[in-house]
Amino acid sequence: MYQRAYGNGSVGNVAYTMLYNKPLGYGNEGSSPNQEVIVVQDYELPFGRGKIFAQHSGPLANAVIGGWRVNGITTFLSGEPYTAVIGSYPAGYAAQNVGIAFPDRGTASPYTGAAHNRAQWYQGCTTAQLANSNCAAFQLPAPNTFGNNGFDNLYGPGFLNQDLAAIKSLMLAERYKLTLRADAFNAFNHANLGLPDAAITDATAGKITSIATGSNMRRLQFALRMDF
């Protein structure tokens, strides 16, 4: 699914820009990726009586290998938007005292030259580089003005998760059904990274120190259920 969500003043106190520059207060909604793909899997294993393989198995063998199902959910999301801000201004610079500290757009992409991993998702710059116009990705806005970089126009890492479950059903008698279930959430233990430090003048600018909201490392769950 491809989707886009826009809004006015949807991040923090960005609404202040509406008083001076309405287009600057309009941009991507946070926590809304542009691409989303969810695939659901469900497969009955072909083993045991009445199946393709081991269809003539005895009661004991059938109780072990028959009646298994595997299902899962694969989730892919493109990166969430985030806002680049100026963390600290050069000494003596007259910065606006309301709203978000937007920088001006530079002449290069913030991702040019960046390692593009958890250590450096995008390329920041120092306060001195801003002061001397030596930062390619961002520039210092004119004094007492909002920068034109806007909000939520950069994107963080994508999200990929696979949940899996193995389910075994066993009829103990006509009225009794035993179900065993094993669930693996984030089965492949994929680290879905969170958003980077968005303050471009921080020493840790672009560094990611957390996993994505709603993400967990691998978790296992086991259940036993009796129906009668």
Secondary structure as a PSIPRED ss2 file (coil, helix, strand):
# PSIPRED VFORMAT (PSIPRED V4.0)

   1 M C   1.000  0.000  0.000
   2 Y E   0.000  0.000  1.000
   3 Q C   1.000  0.000  0.000
   4 R C   1.000  0.000  0.000
   5 A C   1.000  0.000  0.000
   6 Y E   0.000  0.000  1.000
   7 G E   0.000  0.000  1.000
   8 N E   0.000  0.000  1.000
   9 G C   1.000  0.000  0.000
  10 S C   1.000  0.000  0.000
  11 V C   1.000  0.000  0.000
  12 G C   1.000  0.000  0.000
  13 N C   1.000  0.000  0.000
  14 V H   0.000  1.000  0.000
  15 A H   0.000  1.000  0.000
  16 Y H   0.000  1.000  0.000
  17 T H   0.000  1.000  0.000
  18 M H   0.000  1.000  0.000
  19 L H   0.000  1.000  0.000
  20 Y C   1.000  0.000  0.000
  21 N C   1.000  0.000  0.000
  22 K H   0.000  1.000  0.000
  23 P H   0.000  1.000  0.000
  24 L H   0.000  1.000  0.000
  25 G H   0.000  1.000  0.000
  26 Y E   0.000  0.000  1.000
  27 G E   0.000  0.000  1.000
  28 N E   0.000  0.000  1.000
  29 E C   1.000  0.000  0.000
  30 G C   1.000  0.000  0.000
  31 S C   1.000  0.000  0.000
  32 S C   1.000  0.000  0.000
  33 P C   1.000  0.000  0.000
  34 N C   1.000  0.000  0.000
  35 Q E   0.000  0.000  1.000
  36 E E   0.000  0.000  1.000
  37 V E   0.000  0.000  1.000
  38 I E   0.000  0.000  1.000
  39 V E   0.000  0.000  1.000
  40 V E   0.000  0.000  1.000
  41 Q E   0.000  0.000  1.000
  42 D E   0.000  0.000  1.000
  43 Y E   0.000  0.000  1.000
  44 E E   0.000  0.000  1.000
  45 L C   1.000  0.000  0.000
  46 P C   1.000  0.000  0.000
  47 F E   0.000  0.000  1.000
  48 G C   1.000  0.000  0.000
  49 R C   1.000  0.000  0.000
  50 G C   1.000  0.000  0.000
  51 K C   1.000  0.000  0.000
  52 I C   1.000  0.000  0.000
  53 F E   0.000  0.000  1.000
  54 A C   1.000  0.000  0.000
  55 Q C   1.000  0.000  0.000
  56 H C   1.000  0.000  0.000
  57 S C   1.000  0.000  0.000
  58 G C   1.000  0.000  0.000
  59 P H   0.000  1.000  0.000
  60 L H   0.000  1.000  0.000
  61 A H   0.000  1.000  0.000
  62 N H   0.000  1.000  0.000
  63 A H   0.000  1.000  0.000
  64 V H   0.000  1.000  0.000
  65 I H   0.000  1.000  0.000
  66 G C   1.000  0.000  0.000
  67 G C   1.000  0.000  0.000
  68 W E   0.000  0.000  1.000
  69 R E   0.000  0.000  1.000
  70 V E   0.000  0.000  1.000
  71 N E   0.000  0.000  1.000
  72 G E   0.000  0.000  1.000
  73 I E   0.000  0.000  1.000
  74 T E   0.000  0.000  1.000
  75 T E   0.000  0.000  1.000
  76 F E   0.000  0.000  1.000
  77 L E   0.000  0.000  1.000
  78 S C   1.000  0.000  0.000
  79 G C   1.000  0.000  0.000
  80 E C   1.000  0.000  0.000
  81 P E   0.000  0.000  1.000
  82 Y E   0.000  0.000  1.000
  83 T C   1.000  0.000  0.000
  84 A C   1.000  0.000  0.000
  85 V E   0.000  0.000  1.000
  86 I C   1.000  0.000  0.000
  87 G C   1.000  0.000  0.000
  88 S C   1.000  0.000  0.000
  89 Y C   1.000  0.000  0.000
  90 P C   1.000  0.000  0.000
  91 A C   1.000  0.000  0.000
  92 G C   1.000  0.000  0.000
  93 Y C   1.000  0.000  0.000
  94 A C   1.000  0.000  0.000
  95 A C   1.000  0.000  0.000
  96 Q C   1.000  0.000  0.000
  97 N C   1.000  0.000  0.000
  98 V C   1.000  0.000  0.000
  99 G C   1.000  0.000  0.000
 100 I C   1.000  0.000  0.000
 101 A C   1.000  0.000  0.000
 102 F C   1.000  0.000  0.000
 103 P C   1.000  0.000  0.000
 104 D E   0.000  0.000  1.000
 105 R E   0.000  0.000  1.000
 106 G C   1.000  0.000  0.000
 107 T C   1.000  0.000  0.000
 108 A C   1.000  0.000  0.000
 109 S C   1.000  0.000  0.000
 110 P C   1.000  0.000  0.000
 111 Y C   1.000  0.000  0.000
 112 T C   1.000  0.000  0.000
 113 G C   1.000  0.000  0.000
 114 A C   1.000  0.000  0.000
 115 A C   1.000  0.000  0.000
 116 H C   1.000  0.000  0.000
 117 N E   0.000  0.000  1.000
 118 R C   1.000  0.000  0.000
 119 A C   1.000  0.000  0.000
 120 Q E   0.000  0.000  1.000
 121 W C   1.000  0.000  0.000
 122 Y C   1.000  0.000  0.000
 123 Q C   1.000  0.000  0.000
 124 G C   1.000  0.000  0.000
 125 C C   1.000  0.000  0.000
 126 T C   1.000  0.000  0.000
 127 T H   0.000  1.000  0.000
 128 A H   0.000  1.000  0.000
 129 Q H   0.000  1.000  0.000
 130 L H   0.000  1.000  0.000
 131 A H   0.000  1.000  0.000
 132 N C   1.000  0.000  0.000
 133 S C   1.000  0.000  0.000
 134 N C   1.000  0.000  0.000
 135 C C   1.000  0.000  0.000
 136 A C   1.000  0.000  0.000
 137 A C   1.000  0.000  0.000
 138 F E   0.000  0.000  1.000
 139 Q E   0.000  0.000  1.000
 140 L C   1.000  0.000  0.000
 141 P C   1.000  0.000  0.000
 142 A C   1.000  0.000  0.000
 143 P C   1.000  0.000  0.000
 144 N C   1.000  0.000  0.000
 145 T C   1.000  0.000  0.000
 146 F C   1.000  0.000  0.000
 147 G C   1.000  0.000  0.000
 148 N C   1.000  0.000  0.000
 149 N C   1.000  0.000  0.000
 150 G C   1.000  0.000  0.000
 151 F C   1.000  0.000  0.000
 152 D C   1.000  0.000  0.000
 153 N C   1.000  0.000  0.000
 154 L E   0.000  0.000  1.000
 155 Y E   0.000  0.000  1.000
 156 G C   1.000  0.000  0.000
 157 P C   1.000  0.000  0.000
 158 G C   1.000  0.000  0.000
 159 F E   0.000  0.000  1.000
 160 L E   0.000  0.000  1.000
 161 N E   0.000  0.000  1.000
 162 Q E   0.000  0.000  1.000
 163 D E   0.000  0.000  1.000
 164 L E   0.000  0.000  1.000
 165 A E   0.000  0.000  1.000
 166 A E   0.000  0.000  1.000
 167 I E   0.000  0.000  1.000
 168 K E   0.000  0.000  1.000
 169 S E   0.000  0.000  1.000
 170 L E   0.000  0.000  1.000
 171 M E   0.000  0.000  1.000
 172 L C   1.000  0.000  0.000
 173 A C   1.000  0.000  0.000
 174 E C   1.000  0.000  0.000
 175 R C   1.000  0.000  0.000
 176 Y C   1.000  0.000  0.000
 177 K E   0.000  0.000  1.000
 178 L E   0.000  0.000  1.000
 179 T E   0.000  0.000  1.000
 180 L E   0.000  0.000  1.000
 181 R E   0.000  0.000  1.000
 182 A E   0.000  0.000  1.000
 183 D E   0.000  0.000  1.000
 184 A E   0.000  0.000  1.000
 185 F E   0.000  0.000  1.000
 186 N C   1.000  0.000  0.000
 187 A C   1.000  0.000  0.000
 188 F C   1.000  0.000  0.000
 189 N C   1.000  0.000  0.000
 190 H C   1.000  0.000  0.000
 191 A C   1.000  0.000  0.000
 192 N C   1.000  0.000  0.000
 193 L E   0.000  0.000  1.000
 194 G C   1.000  0.000  0.000
 195 L C   1.000  0.000  0.000
 196 P C   1.000  0.000  0.000
 197 D C   1.000  0.000  0.000
 198 A C   1.000  0.000  0.000
 199 A E   0.000  0.000  1.000
 200 I C   1.000  0.000  0.000
 201 T C   1.000  0.000  0.000
 202 D C   1.000  0.000  0.000
 203 A C   1.000  0.000  0.000
 204 T C   1.000  0.000  0.000
 205 A C   1.000  0.000  0.000
 206 G C   1.000  0.000  0.000
 207 K C   1.000  0.000  0.000
 208 I C   1.000  0.000  0.000
 209 T C   1.000  0.000  0.000
 210 S C   1.000  0.000  0.000
 211 I E   0.000  0.000  1.000
 212 A C   1.000  0.000  0.000
 213 T C   1.000  0.000  0.000
 214 G C   1.000  0.000  0.000
 215 S C   1.000  0.000  0.000
 216 N C   1.000  0.000  0.000
 217 M C   1.000  0.000  0.000
 218 R C   1.000  0.000  0.000
 219 R E   0.000  0.000  1.000
 220 L E   0.000  0.000  1.000
 221 Q E   0.000  0.000  1.000
 222 F E   0.000  0.000  1.000
 223 A E   0.000  0.000  1.000
 224 L E   0.000  0.000  1.000
 225 R E   0.000  0.000  1.000
 226 M E   0.000  0.000  1.000
 227 D E   0.000  0.000  1.000
 228 F C   1.000  0.000  0.000
